[in-house]
Amino acid sequence: MDLDQVIAQRIAKAQRWRERGIDPYPHRFHRTHTAQEAVAALEEAEAQGAAPPKVVVAGRITAMRHMGKATFIDLQDTSGRVQTHHRLDVLGEEAYEALHDLDLGDFLGVEGEVFRTRTGEPTVLARRYVVLCKALRAPPAKWHGLQDVEVRYRQRYLDLMANRQVRELFRTRSRIVSAIRRFLDAKGFLEVETPVLQPYAGGAAARPFVTYHNALERHLYLRIALELHLKRLLVGGYEKVYELGRVFRNEGVSGKYNPEFTMLEAYQAYADYNDIMELTEELIVYVAKEAVGTLCVPYQGEVIDFSPPWRRMTLREALLQYAGLDISPHTPLSQLREAVEARGLPVQPHWDRGKIIDESLAHLVEPRLIHPTFILDYPVELSPLAKSKPHDPYFVERFELFIAGREVANAYTELNDPMEQRRRFLDQAQRRQAADEEVELGDEDFLVALEHGMPPAGGLGIGIDRLVMALTGQSSIREVILFPALRESHD
């Protein structure tokens, strides 16, 4: 039967309910128990030798079994499934016959006592039932496991309806975010909100989305990071701040990237990147215990062990170990370029030393870092907002955290010298003129803020989506975002 026929039949059934004087879309319904609570009430009554408990349950119809003068209907709510038993001799002929105008996917309320069937199944004996919503479209054909990936992502509600494990995954995501907030709040951090629309897209090296504000008659950018406004708050006198918010980057769409994603950024005065490294490790270990309940997470046939302490190595050590590349500033650019190309990574003509090193890390090292690993000390041209190392100005005090072959966190000792910051921004502008669009854009207002004085500080950014992937064993970012960005369907 095609879709139009299905919808037509269900519309006709909705009309028959109306003809009985019943609104198939009532305004409200009072439920006394969830499915799980109804089962628990039965178990408690059995333990006490009490009469069967009376309950009112509600949920989506996931199964119906008509057996002559009796019908079994399964209802699914957020807590689980409960079976309901509808009998001709209890409901009466008219109400019982009307059950044939119910379909899979409809919402139903049922009132009655909870008992056990001969097979031991907790079941509500329906004394009364109420149609709560007549669904005009059928649920997924494979109700117990929707598999079509395209449908799962484009119509996530069907995925949630059909796949219990997907519903649980997003509950886990919610627990992860809540645990992050609890941890930082307990550490004395203040949660704040900063602008999404900004005159400059600063705080990261990424292409922004551009929009136009009619009243202001100016172009604005969707933020690509939270950093520059949060550091303004350090200037203003706050010493520990964080924000959990959406950021937007006009880049690729894949299983690894989504153009909008959730970011945590936190800044702590009088700290450096070593302090932030300890904070990051402590935070994620806490979140794993609280939200997932384990420090050993299965991932693609392996087990990621989050037990501290985590491995730490410099970027130079990592490239030497995994790719045989030496990124010493004494290595000529031409020699570095040749060495990278010899390892199968095409080098674009406009790439400078920093870009070559960054791409080498991404392609030759990152996929091999499965267990939590801190990579430290990056070239200064890759980190315009980070402080240089005191005795080696070519490198800055920065680390990235890699888990499951992906960057999950980025942090550094914050640059608070306004003159050096201005010079760095000018260097980035020159790189942009040399055809590198993914460089840090300058922000004059931020420079003015720095000129008023910002205390020494450490800053942290964690990609929440990627952290959720690592803690739940997912290999695609689309699995942990409820409504991921997708290319236009041509169906």
PAROVO-133568 format. One record per residue (C-alpha): residue in three letters; x, y negated, z negated. Coordinates in Angstrom, 3 decimals. Layout:
{node 'ALA', {X, Y, Z}} ...
end
This chain:
{node 'MET', {0.000, 0.000, 0.000}} {node 'ASP', {1.450, -3.382, 0.976}} {node 'LEU', {1.806, -6.313, -1.398}} {node 'ASP', {-1.200, -8.228, -0.080}} {node 'GLN', {-3.457, -5.225, -0.712}} {node 'VAL', {-2.097, -4.775, -4.236}} {node 'ILE', {-2.709, -8.429, -5.078}} {node 'ALA', {-6.207, -8.324, -3.543}} {node 'GLN', {-7.144, -5.250, -5.588}} {node 'ARG', {-5.875, -6.808, -8.806}} {node 'ILE', {-7.705, -10.071, -8.120}} {node 'ALA', {-10.891, -8.027, -7.676}} {node 'LYS', {-10.277, -6.330, -11.032}} {node 'ALA', {-9.777, -9.712, -12.699}} {node 'GLN', {-13.090, -10.816, -11.255}} {node 'ARG', {-14.820, -7.724, -12.639}} {node 'TRP', {-13.540, -8.620, -16.113}} {node 'ARG', {-15.069, -12.078, -15.698}} {node 'GLU', {-18.330, -10.535, -14.606}} {node 'ARG', {-18.371, -8.619, -17.891}} {node 'GLY', {-18.080, -11.962, -19.677}} {node 'ILE', {-14.413, -11.392, -20.515}} {node 'ASP', {-11.712, -13.944, -19.669}} {node 'PRO', {-8.685, -11.948, -18.395}} {node 'TYR', {-6.459, -14.878, -19.430}} {node 'PRO', {-7.536, -15.768, -23.011}} {node 'HIS', {-5.960, -18.688, -24.847}} {node 'ARG', {-4.626, -16.810, -27.856}} {node 'PHE', {-4.448, -13.512, -29.684}} {node 'HIS', {-3.670, -12.741, -33.311}} {node 'ARG', {-1.223, -9.845, -33.631}} {node 'THR', {-0.492, -8.401, -37.076}} {node 'HIS', {2.350, -6.009, -36.199}} {node 'THR', {4.989, -5.585, -33.540}} {node 'ALA', {5.421, -2.096, -32.096}} {node 'GLN', {8.333, -1.456, -34.434}} {node 'GLU', {6.438, -2.805, -37.446}} {node 'ALA', {3.434, -0.604, -36.654}} {node 'VAL', {5.607, 2.511, -36.687}} {node 'ALA', {7.278, 1.359, -39.911}} {node 'ALA', {3.858, 0.808, -41.512}} {node 'LEU', {2.867, 4.380, -40.645}} {node 'GLU', {6.093, 5.774, -42.100}} {node 'GLU', {5.568, 3.798, -45.308}} {node 'ALA', {1.961, 5.008, -45.617}} {node 'GLU', {3.073, 8.606, -45.068}} {node 'ALA', {5.773, 8.273, -47.727}} {node 'GLN', {3.222, 6.942, -50.225}} {node 'GLY', {0.454, 9.353, -49.241}} {node 'ALA', {-1.741, 6.373, -48.346}} {node 'ALA', {-4.455, 6.040, -45.714}} {node 'PRO', {-3.356, 5.292, -42.109}} {node 'PRO', {-2.515, 1.590, -41.799}} {node 'LYS', {-4.700, -0.711, -39.739}} {node 'VAL', {-2.788, -2.817, -37.201}} {node 'VAL', {-3.295, -5.178, -34.295}} {node 'VAL', {-0.584, -4.773, -31.659}} {node 'ALA', {-0.014, -6.331, -28.249}} {node 'GLY', {2.289, -5.901, -25.297}} {node 'ARG', {2.733, -5.193, -21.612}} {node 'ILE', {1.290, -1.941, -20.263}} {node 'THR', {4.153, 0.289, -19.132}} {node 'ALA', {2.317, 3.591, -18.758}} {node 'MET', {-1.277, 4.860, -18.573}} {node 'ARG', {-2.403, 8.484, -18.707}} {node 'HIS', {-6.132, 9.113, -18.090}} {node 'MET', {-7.246, 12.487, -19.439}} {node 'GLY', {-11.025, 12.641, -18.992}} {node 'LYS', {-12.544, 11.304, -22.174}} {node 'ALA', {-9.227, 10.051, -23.560}} {node 'THR', {-6.596, 7.660, -22.212}} {node 'PHE', {-3.092, 7.013, -23.535}} {node 'ILE', {-1.591, 3.581, -22.868}} {node 'ASP', {1.984, 2.544, -23.731}} {node 'LEU', {2.534, -1.061, -24.772}} {node 'GLN', {5.954, -2.710, -24.671}} {node 'ASP', {6.815, -5.742, -26.783}} {node 'THR', {10.107, -7.327, -27.759}} {node 'SER', {10.670, -4.774, -30.544}} {node 'GLY', {10.008, -1.634, -28.507}} {node 'ARG', {7.196, 0.637, -27.323}} {node 'VAL', {4.079, 1.894, -29.054}} {node 'GLN', {1.505, 4.379, -27.764}} {node 'THR', {-2.204, 3.609, -28.005}} {node 'HIS', {-5.028, 6.162, -27.796}} {node 'HIS', {-8.364, 5.146, -26.228}} {node 'ARG', {-11.298, 7.551, -26.667}} {node 'LEU', {-14.725, 7.498, -25.067}} {node 'ASP', {-16.487, 8.440, -28.322}} {node 'VAL', {-14.759, 5.597, -30.209}} {node 'LEU', {-14.934, 2.775, -27.661}} {node 'GLY', {-18.260, 3.551, -26.063}} {node 'GLU', {-18.934, 4.219, -22.386}} {node 'GLU', {-18.816, 0.640, -21.076}} {node 'ALA', {-15.529, -0.309, -22.780}} {node 'TYR', {-13.967, 3.029, -21.896}} {node 'GLU', {-14.901, 2.824, -18.212}} {node 'ALA', {-13.472, -0.706, -18.067}} {node 'LEU', {-10.025, 0.755, -18.770}} {node 'HIS', {-9.898, 1.596, -15.047}} {node 'ASP', {-9.611, -2.117, -14.355}} {node 'LEU', {-6.305, -2.211, -16.212}} {node 'ASP', {-2.985, -1.822, -14.369}} {node 'LEU', {0.681, -1.409, -15.158}} {node 'GLY', {2.097, -4.820, -15.988}} {node 'ASP', {-1.070, -6.153, -17.642}} {node 'PHE', {-0.884, -7.422, -21.228}} {node 'LEU', {-3.233, -5.768, -23.709}} {node 'GLY', {-4.081, -6.199, -27.373}} {node 'VAL', {-5.218, -3.171, -29.381}} {node 'GLU', {-6.702, -2.928, -32.875}} {node 'GLY', {-6.923, 0.312, -34.856}} {node 'GLU', {-5.269, 2.764, -37.251}} {node 'VAL', {-1.827, 4.244, -36.721}} {node 'PHE', {-1.647, 8.056, -36.788}} {node 'ARG', {0.551, 10.808, -35.409}} {node 'THR', {-0.476, 12.958, -32.495}} {node 'ARG', {0.053, 16.714, -32.511}} {node 'THR', {3.478, 16.115, -30.983}} {node 'GLY', {4.390, 13.690, -33.759}} {node 'GLU', {4.148, 10.508, -31.683}} {node 'PRO', {3.138, 7.399, -33.721}} {node 'THR', {-0.017, 6.169, -32.005}} {node 'VAL', {-2.636, 3.464, -32.509}} {node 'LEU', {-6.198, 4.784, -32.332}} {node 'ALA', {-7.920, 1.985, -30.407}} {node 'ARG', {-11.080, 0.721, -32.128}} {node 'ARG', {-11.037, -2.375, -29.937}} {node 'TYR', {-8.894, -3.693, -27.116}} {node 'VAL', {-8.526, -7.105, -25.491}} {node 'VAL', {-7.204, -7.978, -22.034}} {node 'LEU', {-4.557, -10.666, -22.585}} {node 'CYS', {-3.235, -11.180, -19.069}} {node 'LYS', {-4.125, -9.595, -15.749}} {node 'ALA', {-0.935, -9.204, -13.725}} {node 'LEU', {-1.515, -9.725, -9.998}} {node 'ARG', {1.733, -8.092, -8.946}} {node 'ALA', {2.891, -4.615, -9.863}} {node 'PRO', {6.005, -4.133, -12.012}} {node 'PRO', {9.180, -2.758, -10.405}} {node 'ALA', {8.612, 0.601, -8.724}} {node 'LYS', {11.374, 2.135, -10.812}} {node 'TRP', {9.929, 0.935, -14.109}} {node 'HIS', {12.505, 2.812, -16.172}} {node 'GLY', {15.538, 1.293, -14.481}} {node 'LEU', {15.409, -1.327, -11.766}} {node 'GLN', {18.584, -0.763, -9.741}} {node 'ASP', {18.435, -3.211, -6.810}} {node 'VAL', {21.163, -5.702, -7.736}} {node 'GLU', {19.801, -8.441, -5.507}} {node 'VAL', {16.346, -8.175, -7.095}} {node 'ARG', {17.819, -7.949, -10.582}} {node 'TYR', {19.636, -11.284, -10.211}} {node 'ARG', {17.058, -13.194, -8.156}} {node 'GLN', {14.088, -12.043, -10.233}} {node 'ARG', {15.681, -11.597, -13.629}} {node 'TYR', {12.270, -11.286, -15.270}} {node 'LEU', {11.810, -7.976, -13.421}} {node 'ASP', {15.230, -6.857, -14.608}} {node 'LEU', {14.283, -7.696, -18.196}} {node 'MET', {10.944, -5.941, -17.825}} {node 'ALA', {12.496, -2.758, -16.466}} {node 'ASN', {15.865, -2.425, -18.166}} {node 'ARG', {16.026, -2.213, -21.937}} {node 'GLN', {19.836, -2.425, -21.937}} {node 'VAL', {19.683, -5.741, -20.082}} {node 'ARG', {17.323, -7.164, -22.687}} {node 'GLU', {19.733, -6.034, -25.388}} {node 'LEU', {22.711, -7.551, -23.573}} {node 'PHE', {21.153, -10.999, -23.628}} {node 'ARG', {20.228, -10.573, -27.282}} {node 'THR', {23.907, -9.865, -27.864}} {node 'ARG', {24.823, -13.016, -25.975}} {node 'SER', {22.536, -15.010, -28.261}} {node 'ARG', {24.159, -13.417, -31.316}} {node 'ILE', {27.601, -14.317, -29.966}} {node 'VAL', {26.677, -17.987, -29.588}} {node 'SER', {25.082, -18.075, -33.035}} {node 'ALA', {28.167, -16.469, -34.586}} {node 'ILE', {30.427, -19.048, -32.930}} {node 'ARG', {28.382, -21.842, -34.466}} {node 'ARG', {28.427, -20.231, -37.912}} {node 'PHE', {32.195, -19.785, -37.790}} {node 'LEU', {32.976, -23.342, -36.721}} {node 'ASP', {30.412, -24.883, -39.065}} {node 'ALA', {31.974, -22.980, -41.962}} {node 'LYS', {35.395, -24.342, -40.931}} {node 'GLY', {34.113, -27.904, -41.242}} {node 'PHE', {33.638, -28.643, -37.539}} {node 'LEU', {30.860, -31.023, -36.531}} {node 'GLU', {28.710, -30.021, -33.551}} {node 'VAL', {28.078, -32.933, -31.179}} {node 'GLU', {26.596, -33.655, -27.754}} {node 'THR', {28.319, -35.634, -25.010}} {node 'PRO', {27.102, -36.899, -21.600}} {node 'VAL', {26.455, -34.519, -18.720}} {node 'LEU', {26.362, -37.382, -16.201}} {node 'GLN', {29.697, -39.174, -16.175}} {node 'PRO', {31.337, -41.953, -14.149}} {node 'TYR', {34.510, -39.856, -13.863}} {node 'ALA', {34.797, -36.066, -13.664}} {node 'GLY', {37.744, -35.550, -15.992}} {node 'GLY', {39.070, -32.990, -18.422}} {node 'ALA', {39.840, -30.229, -15.913}} {node 'ALA', {41.221, -29.629, -12.449}} {node 'ALA', {38.066, -28.825, -10.469}} {node 'ARG', {35.824, -30.224, -7.756}} {node 'PRO', {32.737, -31.907, -9.227}} {node 'PHE', {29.124, -32.179, -8.161}} {node 'VAL', {28.151, -35.727, -7.250}} {node 'THR', {24.742, -37.333, -7.740}} {node 'TYR', {23.317, -40.839, -7.432}} {node 'HIS', {21.627, -42.861, -10.155}} {node 'ASN', {19.025, -45.142, -8.608}} {node 'ALA', {18.618, -47.610, -11.459}} {node 'LEU', {22.375, -48.001, -11.994}} {node 'GLU', {22.994, -47.982, -8.234}} {node 'ARG', {26.084, -45.866, -8.584}} {node 'HIS', {27.364, -42.372, -8.043}} {node 'LEU', {27.837, -40.160, -11.071}} {node 'TYR', {29.434, -36.765, -11.583}} {node 'LEU', {28.134, -33.713, -13.379}} {node 'ARG', {30.760, -33.029, -16.020}} {node 'ILE', {33.412, -30.435, -15.289}} {node 'ALA', {34.617, -30.329, -18.897}} {node 'LEU', {33.757, -31.661, -22.349}} {node 'GLU', {37.246, -32.744, -23.286}} {node 'LEU', {37.575, -36.474, -22.732}} {node 'HIS', {34.482, -37.485, -24.668}} {node 'LEU', {35.264, -35.149, -27.535}} {node 'LYS', {38.737, -36.653, -27.866}} {node 'ARG', {37.149, -40.096, -27.961}} {node 'LEU', {35.467, -38.876, -31.153}} {node 'LEU', {38.883, -38.094, -32.646}} {node 'VAL', {39.801, -41.692, -31.880}} {node 'GLY', {36.604, -42.761, -33.633}} {node 'GLY', {37.503, -40.969, -36.862}} {node 'TYR', {36.033, -37.473, -36.709}} {node 'GLU', {38.697, -34.840, -37.360}} {node 'LYS', {36.960, -31.606, -36.326}} {node 'VAL', {34.383, -31.598, -33.532}} {node 'TYR', {32.961, -29.070, -31.120}} {node 'GLU', {30.361, -28.811, -28.393}} {node 'LEU', {28.637, -25.841, -26.778}} {node 'GLY', {27.313, -27.055, -23.462}} {node 'ARG', {26.903, -26.517, -19.755}} {node 'VAL', {29.605, -27.673, -17.361}} {node 'PHE', {29.449, -27.771, -13.578}} {node 'ARG', {32.143, -27.077, -10.994}} {node 'ASN', {31.563, -27.252, -7.255}} {node 'GLU', {33.481, -24.097, -6.489}} {node 'GLY', {32.977, -20.515, -5.397}} {node 'VAL', {30.074, -18.198, -6.163}} {node 'SER', {31.095, -14.629, -6.959}} {node 'GLY', {31.151, -12.014, -9.669}} {node 'LYS', {33.890, -14.072, -11.323}} {node 'TYR', {32.609, -17.641, -10.907}} {node 'ASN', {29.310, -19.441, -11.350}} {node 'PRO', {28.999, -23.153, -10.472}} {node 'GLU', {27.406, -23.877, -13.852}} {node 'PHE', {28.519, -22.121, -16.993}} {node 'THR', {28.598, -22.477, -20.764}} {node 'MET', {31.713, -23.855, -22.402}} {node 'LEU', {32.815, -24.205, -25.989}} {node 'GLU', {35.315, -26.966, -26.629}} {node 'ALA', {36.667, -27.723, -30.103}} {node 'TYR', {39.205, -30.310, -31.259}} {node 'GLN', {41.043, -30.464, -34.568}} {node 'ALA', {43.116, -33.398, -35.775}} {node 'TYR', {46.579, -32.775, -37.234}} {node 'ALA', {46.877, -29.414, -35.489}} {node 'ASP', {48.955, -28.092, -32.592}} {node 'TYR', {48.492, -25.215, -30.184}} {node 'ASN', {49.871, -22.716, -32.706}} {node 'ASP', {47.116, -23.655, -35.149}} {node 'ILE', {44.532, -23.399, -32.369}} {node 'MET', {45.890, -19.993, -31.383}} {node 'GLU', {45.268, -18.750, -34.915}} {node 'LEU', {41.800, -20.340, -34.884}} {node 'THR', {40.941, -18.695, -31.556}} {node 'GLU', {41.994, -15.244, -32.670}} {node 'GLU', {40.132, -15.567, -35.962}} {node 'LEU', {37.021, -16.889, -34.206}} {node 'ILE', {36.752, -14.110, -31.625}} {node 'VAL', {37.492, -11.369, -34.151}} {node 'TYR', {34.731, -12.775, -36.373}} {node 'VAL', {32.304, -12.986, -33.453}} {node 'ALA', {33.067, -9.428, -32.347}} {node 'LYS', {32.346, -8.083, -35.824}} {node 'GLU', {29.197, -10.178, -36.295}} {node 'ALA', {27.608, -9.893, -32.855}} {node 'VAL', {28.865, -6.572, -31.489}} {node 'GLY', {29.730, -4.719, -34.681}} {node 'THR', {33.089, -3.397, -33.501}} {node 'LEU', {36.577, -4.502, -32.474}} {node 'CYS', {36.864, -1.723, -29.886}} {node 'VAL', {34.745, -2.429, -26.805}} {node 'PRO', {34.431, 0.002, -23.854}} {node 'TYR', {35.368, -1.626, -20.565}} {node 'GLN', {35.558, 0.005, -17.120}} {node 'GLY', {36.819, 3.328, -18.444}} {node 'GLU', {39.129, 1.739, -21.018}} {node 'VAL', {38.680, 0.419, -24.536}} {node 'ILE', {39.587, -3.190, -25.271}} {node 'ASP', {40.979, -3.469, -28.785}} {node 'PHE', {40.339, -6.858, -30.392}} {node 'SER', {42.195, -5.970, -33.580}} {node 'PRO', {44.672, -8.703, -34.548}} {node 'PRO', {47.404, -9.680, -34.112}} {node 'TRP', {47.148, -10.180, -30.365}} {node 'ARG', {50.072, -10.075, -27.983}} {node 'ARG', {51.819, -13.361, -27.224}} {node 'MET', {54.233, -14.071, -24.385}} {node 'THR', {55.324, -17.138, -22.451}} {node 'LEU', {54.180, -17.730, -18.895}} {node 'ARG', {57.765, -17.367, -17.736}} {node 'GLU', {58.070, -14.002, -19.526}} {node 'ALA', {54.763, -12.807, -18.059}} {node 'LEU', {55.725, -13.660, -14.468}} {node 'LEU', {59.117, -12.016, -14.923}} {node 'GLN', {57.597, -8.861, -16.437}} {node 'TYR', {54.653, -8.376, -14.094}} {node 'ALA', {55.825, -9.994, -10.854}} {node 'GLY', {59.584, -10.314, -11.072}} {node 'LEU', {59.328, -14.103, -10.572}} {node 'ASP', {61.493, -16.653, -12.340}} {node 'ILE', {59.760, -20.020, -12.730}} {node 'SER', {62.735, -21.757, -14.297}} {node 'PRO', {62.865, -25.413, -13.220}} {node 'HIS', {66.276, -24.588, -11.817}} {node 'THR', {64.751, -22.188, -9.283}} {node 'PRO', {64.549, -24.077, -5.957}} {node 'LEU', {61.013, -24.542, -4.635}} {node 'SER', {61.893, -22.877, -1.331}} {node 'GLN', {63.237, -19.824, -3.152}} {node 'LEU', {60.114, -19.631, -5.345}} {node 'ARG', {57.882, -19.922, -2.279}} {node 'GLU', {59.711, -17.105, -0.496}} {node 'ALA', {59.625, -14.863, -3.558}} {node 'VAL', {55.864, -15.321, -3.967}} {node 'GLU', {55.149, -14.643, -0.297}} {node 'ALA', {57.321, -11.526, -0.484}} {node 'ARG', {54.904, -10.248, -3.136}} {node 'GLY', {51.944, -10.536, -0.770}} {node 'LEU', {50.519, -13.890, -1.861}} {node 'PRO', {50.200, -16.339, 1.054}} {node 'VAL', {51.463, -19.805, 0.058}} {node 'GLN', {49.693, -22.800, 1.593}} {node 'PRO', {51.972, -25.524, 3.016}} {node 'HIS', {50.679, -28.237, 0.648}} {node 'TRP', {51.148, -26.177, -2.545}} {node 'ASP', {53.662, -27.698, -4.934}} {node 'ARG', {55.562, -25.800, -7.626}} {node 'GLY', {52.715, -26.003, -10.133}} {node 'LYS', {50.110, -24.697, -7.699}} {node 'ILE', {52.367, -21.813, -6.629}} {node 'ILE', {52.927, -20.825, -10.251}} {node 'ASP', {49.212, -21.075, -11.059}} {node 'GLU', {48.211, -18.894, -8.094}} {node 'SER', {50.957, -16.383, -8.941}} {node 'LEU', {49.608, -16.077, -12.461}} {node 'ALA', {46.036, -15.639, -11.203}} {node 'HIS', {46.828, -12.967, -8.598}} {node 'LEU', {49.909, -11.152, -9.884}} {node 'VAL', {49.549, -11.226, -13.670}} {node 'GLU', {45.984, -11.997, -14.775}} {node 'PRO', {44.336, -8.764, -13.482}} {node 'ARG', {46.772, -6.708, -15.577}} {node 'LEU', {46.011, -8.377, -18.904}} {node 'ILE', {43.235, -6.143, -20.240}} {node 'HIS', {43.778, -6.386, -23.991}} {node 'PRO', {43.690, -9.868, -25.590}} {node 'THR', {46.890, -11.644, -24.610}} {node 'PHE', {48.024, -15.225, -25.210}} {node 'ILE', {50.143, -16.660, -22.379}} {node 'LEU', {52.080, -19.704, -23.635}} {node 'ASP', {53.961, -22.732, -22.295}} {node 'TYR', {52.938, -23.927, -18.843}} {node 'PRO', {54.632, -26.289, -16.382}} {node 'VAL', {53.794, -29.910, -17.060}} {node 'GLU', {52.238, -30.495, -13.619}} {node 'LEU', {49.571, -27.892, -14.419}} {node 'SER', {48.618, -29.511, -17.715}} {node 'PRO', {48.292, -33.303, -17.504}} {node 'LEU', {46.483, -33.582, -20.858}} {node 'ALA', {48.929, -31.476, -22.902}} {node 'LYS', {52.015, -32.511, -24.862}} {node 'SER', {55.408, -31.476, -23.572}} {node 'LYS', {57.532, -29.152, -25.667}} {node 'PRO', {59.927, -31.233, -27.788}} {node 'HIS', {63.104, -29.681, -26.402}} {node 'ASP', {61.938, -28.685, -22.919}} {node 'PRO', {59.911, -31.438, -21.201}} {node 'TYR', {59.318, -29.297, -18.097}} {node 'PHE', {56.889, -27.132, -20.113}} {node 'VAL', {53.916, -28.156, -22.254}} {node 'GLU', {52.454, -26.668, -25.439}} {node 'ARG', {49.557, -24.849, -23.853}} {node 'PHE', {48.179, -21.339, -23.981}} {node 'GLU', {45.568, -19.385, -22.096}} {node 'LEU', {43.885, -16.311, -23.516}} {node 'PHE', {43.296, -13.422, -21.132}} {node 'ILE', {40.951, -10.505, -21.811}} {node 'ALA', {39.759, -7.846, -19.362}} {node 'GLY', {41.860, -9.351, -16.587}} {node 'ARG', {40.281, -12.807, -16.833}} {node 'GLU', {41.066, -16.144, -18.436}} {node 'VAL', {38.727, -16.580, -21.408}} {node 'ALA', {40.260, -19.537, -23.259}} {node 'ASN', {42.510, -22.498, -22.578}} {node 'ALA', {44.089, -24.692, -25.232}} {node 'TYR', {46.933, -27.070, -25.924}} {node 'THR', {48.544, -29.592, -28.166}} {node 'GLU', {46.763, -32.749, -27.036}} {node 'LEU', {48.695, -35.557, -25.409}} {node 'ASN', {48.029, -38.734, -27.420}} {node 'ASP', {50.653, -41.054, -25.918}} {node 'PRO', {48.560, -43.432, -23.764}} {node 'MET', {51.486, -44.532, -21.602}} {node 'GLU', {52.532, -40.967, -20.830}} {node 'GLN', {48.905, -40.037, -20.177}} {node 'ARG', {48.563, -42.879, -17.683}} {node 'ARG', {51.731, -41.758, -15.902}} {node 'ARG', {50.398, -38.182, -15.733}} {node 'PHE', {47.129, -39.370, -14.209}} {node 'LEU', {49.057, -41.308, -11.563}} {node 'ASP', {51.030, -38.169, -10.715}} {node 'GLN', {47.766, -36.286, -10.312}} {node 'ALA', {46.434, -38.984, -7.994}} {node 'GLN', {49.465, -38.521, -5.769}} {node 'ARG', {48.834, -34.770, -5.653}} {node 'ARG', {45.242, -35.463, -4.640}} {node 'GLN', {46.445, -37.628, -1.765}} {node 'ALA', {48.585, -34.660, -0.702}} {node 'ALA', {45.369, -32.673, -0.037}} {node 'ASP', {45.001, -30.948, -3.395}} {node 'GLU', {41.372, -31.570, -4.383}} {node 'GLU', {41.532, -29.542, -7.592}} {node 'VAL', {43.572, -31.938, -9.713}} {node 'GLU', {42.816, -33.954, -12.815}} {node 'LEU', {41.025, -37.241, -12.090}} {node 'GLY', {41.957, -40.335, -14.063}} {node 'ASP', {39.565, -41.973, -16.505}} {node 'GLU', {40.363, -45.578, -17.397}} {node 'ASP', {37.895, -45.697, -20.287}} {node 'PHE', {39.551, -42.640, -21.815}} {node 'LEU', {42.947, -44.322, -21.499}} {node 'VAL', {41.573, -47.401, -23.262}} {node 'ALA', {40.348, -45.134, -26.063}} {node 'LEU', {43.802, -43.528, -26.372}} {node 'GLU', {45.350, -46.973, -26.626}} {node 'HIS', {43.396, -47.431, -29.853}} {node 'GLY', {45.208, -44.417, -31.286}} {node 'MET', {44.325, -40.726, -31.489}} {node 'PRO', {45.831, -38.521, -34.217}} {node 'PRO', {47.919, -35.478, -33.307}} {node 'ALA', {45.459, -32.757, -32.380}} {node 'GLY', {44.932, -29.338, -30.910}} {node 'GLY', {42.100, -28.582, -28.500}} {node 'LEU', {40.397, -25.387, -27.369}} {node 'GLY', {38.103, -24.416, -24.527}} {node 'ILE', {36.396, -21.003, -24.335}} {node 'GLY', {34.270, -19.858, -21.412}} {node 'ILE', {31.277, -18.353, -23.191}} {node 'ASP', {30.154, -16.313, -20.182}} {node 'ARG', {33.549, -14.651, -19.862}} {node 'LEU', {33.757, -14.058, -23.593}} {node 'VAL', {30.364, -12.336, -23.438}} {node 'MET', {31.626, -10.239, -20.521}} {node 'ALA', {34.629, -9.116, -22.547}} {node 'LEU', {32.606, -8.332, -25.673}} {node 'THR', {29.907, -6.396, -23.801}} {node 'GLY', {32.070, -4.573, -21.263}} {node 'GLN', {30.657, -6.316, -18.183}} {node 'SER', {32.726, -6.782, -15.019}} {node 'SER', {30.522, -9.405, -13.289}} {node 'ILE', {29.623, -12.827, -14.642}} {node 'ARG', {26.179, -12.430, -13.064}} {node 'GLU', {25.390, -9.709, -15.596}} {node 'VAL', {25.682, -12.143, -18.531}} {node 'ILE', {23.960, -15.208, -17.024}} {node 'LEU', {20.187, -14.976, -17.043}} {node 'PHE', {19.756, -16.854, -13.774}} {node 'PRO', {23.059, -16.850, -11.823}} {node 'ALA', {23.615, -18.933, -8.713}} {node 'LEU', {23.218, -16.856, -5.542}} {node 'ARG', {23.607, -17.457, -1.857}} {node 'GLU', {20.360, -18.147, -0.027}} {node 'SER', {18.380, -15.043, 0.768}} {node 'HIS', {17.591, -14.494, 4.467}} {node 'ASP', {14.805, -11.970, 3.886}} 
end
